[in-house]
């Protein structure tokens, strides 16, 4: 049996979650992450956003992608309004971008890709005002 693959850190800044992650990931990590997110979401306002930093090879195998898609659908129901994504030292951004697009397009979450944190946070804050 395989252990957890990947790392993440969560930080709340008002109505925005800052997520730093480093892959590659597996389903066990996605499930652990989702459980921790459920606890944090309880303390967030009705509408909230996130800025996600994806470091290195943050790709998901198909089962982990499906698990994350289900979790994102639940988060949308719990108020996730916008997600800004920043790739950090990633060699496979084309594939990672395609996975992110599939997940967010499927569940209907507004998202955009950025190169810097300030622009990403400003975009999320703007989306939360509407």
C-alpha positions as a Markdown table, in Angstrom:
| # | Residue | x | y | z |
|---|---|---|---|---|
| 1 | Unk | 0.0 | 0.0 | 0.0 |
| 2 | Unk | 1.3 | 3.5 | -0.9 |
| 3 | Unk | 1.5 | 6.3 | 1.6 |
| 4 | Unk | 0.6 | 9.9 | 1.1 |
| 5 | Unk | 2.3 | 11.7 | -1.9 |
| 6 | Unk | 2.5 | 15.4 | -1.9 |
| 7 | Unk | 2.5 | 18.3 | 0.5 |
| 8 | Unk | 0.3 | 21.3 | 1.3 |
| 9 | Unk | -0.1 | 24.2 | 3.8 |
| 10 | Unk | -3.3 | 26.1 | 4.4 |
| 11 | Unk | -3.5 | 29.7 | 5.6 |
| 12 | Unk | -6.6 | 31.8 | 6.1 |
| 13 | Unk | -6.5 | 35.6 | 5.3 |
| 14 | Unk | -10.0 | 36.9 | 6.0 |
| 15 | Unk | -12.3 | 35.4 | 3.3 |
| 16 | Unk | -9.4 | 34.1 | 1.2 |
| 17 | Unk | -7.6 | 30.8 | 1.7 |
| 18 | Unk | -3.9 | 30.6 | 0.7 |
| 19 | Unk | -2.9 | 27.1 | -0.3 |
| 20 | Unk | 0.7 | 26.1 | -0.9 |
| 21 | Unk | 1.0 | 22.7 | -2.5 |
| 22 | Unk | 3.8 | 20.6 | -3.9 |
| 23 | Unk | 3.1 | 17.4 | -5.9 |
| 24 | Unk | 2.8 | 15.0 | -7.4 |
| 25 | Unk | -0.3 | 14.1 | -5.4 |
| 26 | Unk | -2.3 | 10.9 | -4.8 |
| 27 | Unk | -5.8 | 10.2 | -3.7 |
| 28 | Unk | -4.7 | 9.8 | 0.0 |
| 29 | Unk | -3.4 | 13.3 | 0.0 |
| 30 | Unk | -6.4 | 14.7 | -1.7 |
| 31 | Unk | -8.7 | 13.1 | 0.8 |
| 32 | Unk | -6.6 | 14.3 | 3.8 |
| 33 | Unk | -6.6 | 17.8 | 2.3 |
| 34 | Unk | -10.4 | 17.7 | 1.8 |
| 35 | Unk | -10.9 | 16.7 | 5.4 |
| 36 | Unk | -8.8 | 19.5 | 6.7 |
| 37 | Unk | -10.5 | 22.0 | 4.3 |
| 38 | Unk | -13.9 | 21.0 | 5.7 |
| 39 | Unk | -12.8 | 22.1 | 9.2 |
| 40 | Unk | -11.5 | 25.5 | 7.9 |
| 41 | Unk | -14.6 | 26.1 | 5.7 |
| 42 | Unk | -16.8 | 26.1 | 8.7 |
| 43 | Unk | -15.1 | 29.4 | 9.8 |
| 44 | Unk | -15.4 | 31.1 | 6.5 |
| 45 | Unk | -18.0 | 33.6 | 5.3 |
| 46 | Unk | -20.8 | 32.5 | 2.9 |
| 47 | Unk | -18.7 | 33.5 | -0.1 |
| 48 | Unk | -14.9 | 32.9 | 0.0 |
| 49 | Unk | -12.0 | 32.5 | -2.4 |
| 50 | Unk | -8.7 | 30.8 | -2.6 |
| 51 | Unk | -5.2 | 31.4 | -4.0 |
| 52 | Unk | -3.5 | 28.2 | -4.9 |
| 53 | Unk | 0.3 | 27.9 | -5.4 |
| 54 | Unk | 1.1 | 24.7 | -7.3 |
| 55 | Unk | 4.8 | 23.8 | -6.9 |
| 56 | Unk | 6.9 | 21.5 | -9.0 |
| 57 | Unk | 5.1 | 18.5 | -10.6 |
| 58 | Unk | 1.6 | 19.0 | -9.1 |
| 59 | Unk | -0.1 | 16.5 | -11.4 |
| 60 | Unk | -2.9 | 14.2 | -10.3 |
| 61 | Unk | -3.4 | 10.6 | -11.3 |
| 62 | Unk | -7.0 | 10.0 | -12.6 |
| 63 | Unk | -8.4 | 8.7 | -9.3 |
| 64 | Unk | -7.0 | 11.7 | -7.4 |
| 65 | Unk | -8.3 | 14.1 | -10.0 |
| 66 | Unk | -11.8 | 12.6 | -9.6 |
| 67 | Unk | -11.6 | 12.9 | -5.9 |
| 68 | Unk | -10.5 | 16.5 | -6.1 |
| 69 | Unk | -13.3 | 17.3 | -8.5 |
| 70 | Unk | -15.9 | 15.9 | -6.1 |
| 71 | Unk | -14.3 | 17.9 | -3.2 |
| 72 | Unk | -14.3 | 21.1 | -5.4 |
| 73 | Unk | -18.0 | 20.6 | -6.2 |
| 74 | Unk | -18.7 | 20.4 | -2.4 |
| 75 | Unk | -16.6 | 23.5 | -1.8 |
| 76 | Unk | -18.6 | 25.4 | -4.4 |
| 77 | Unk | -21.7 | 24.5 | -2.5 |
| 78 | Unk | -20.0 | 25.7 | 0.6 |
| 79 | Unk | -19.3 | 29.2 | -0.8 |
| 80 | Unk | -16.1 | 28.8 | -2.9 |
| 81 | Unk | -16.5 | 31.6 | -5.4 |
| 82 | Unk | -13.1 | 32.1 | -7.1 |
| 83 | Unk | -9.8 | 30.3 | -7.3 |
| 84 | Unk | -6.6 | 31.9 | -8.5 |
| 85 | Unk | -3.8 | 29.5 | -9.5 |
| 86 | Unk | -0.1 | 30.3 | -9.5 |
| 87 | Unk | 2.5 | 27.7 | -10.8 |
| 88 | Unk | 5.8 | 27.8 | -9.0 |
| 89 | Unk | 8.8 | 26.1 | -10.5 |
| 90 | Unk | 6.6 | 23.8 | -12.5 |
| 91 | Unk | 8.0 | 21.9 | -15.5 |
| 92 | Unk | 4.7 | 20.5 | -16.6 |
| 93 | Unk | 2.4 | 23.5 | -16.5 |
| 94 | Unk | 0.6 | 22.6 | -19.8 |
| 95 | Unk | -0.7 | 19.3 | -18.3 |
| 96 | Unk | -1.3 | 20.8 | -14.9 |
| 97 | Unk | -3.2 | 23.7 | -16.4 |
| 98 | Unk | -5.4 | 21.2 | -18.3 |
| 99 | Unk | -6.2 | 19.3 | -15.1 |
| 100 | Unk | -7.1 | 22.5 | -13.3 |
| 101 | Unk | -9.4 | 23.6 | -16.2 |
| 102 | Unk | -11.2 | 20.2 | -16.3 |
| 103 | Unk | -11.9 | 20.3 | -12.6 |
| 104 | Unk | -13.0 | 23.9 | -12.3 |
| 105 | Unk | -15.0 | 23.9 | -15.6 |
| 106 | Unk | -16.8 | 20.8 | -14.5 |
| 107 | Unk | -17.9 | 22.2 | -11.1 |
| 108 | Unk | -18.5 | 25.8 | -12.2 |
| 109 | Unk | -15.9 | 27.7 | -10.1 |
| 110 | Unk | -14.5 | 30.9 | -11.5 |
| 111 | Unk | -10.7 | 30.6 | -11.9 |
| 112 | Unk | -7.8 | 32.3 | -13.5 |
| 113 | Unk | -4.0 | 31.7 | -13.7 |
| 114 | Unk | -1.5 | 34.3 | -12.4 |
| 115 | Unk | 2.2 | 34.8 | -12.2 |
| 116 | Unk | 2.2 | 36.7 | -8.9 |
| 117 | Unk | 0.5 | 36.6 | -5.6 |
| 118 | Unk | -0.6 | 40.3 | -5.4 |
| 119 | Unk | -2.5 | 40.1 | -8.7 |
| 120 | Unk | -4.1 | 36.8 | -7.7 |
| 121 | Unk | -5.3 | 38.0 | -4.4 |
| 122 | Unk | -6.7 | 41.2 | -5.9 |
| 123 | Unk | -8.6 | 39.2 | -8.5 |
| 124 | Unk | -10.1 | 36.9 | -5.9 |
| 125 | Unk | -11.1 | 39.9 | -3.7 |
| 126 | Unk | -12.8 | 41.5 | -6.7 |
| 127 | Unk | -14.8 | 38.3 | -7.4 |
| 128 | Unk | -15.9 | 38.2 | -3.8 |
| 129 | Unk | -17.5 | 41.6 | -4.1 |
| 130 | Unk | -20.0 | 40.5 | -6.7 |
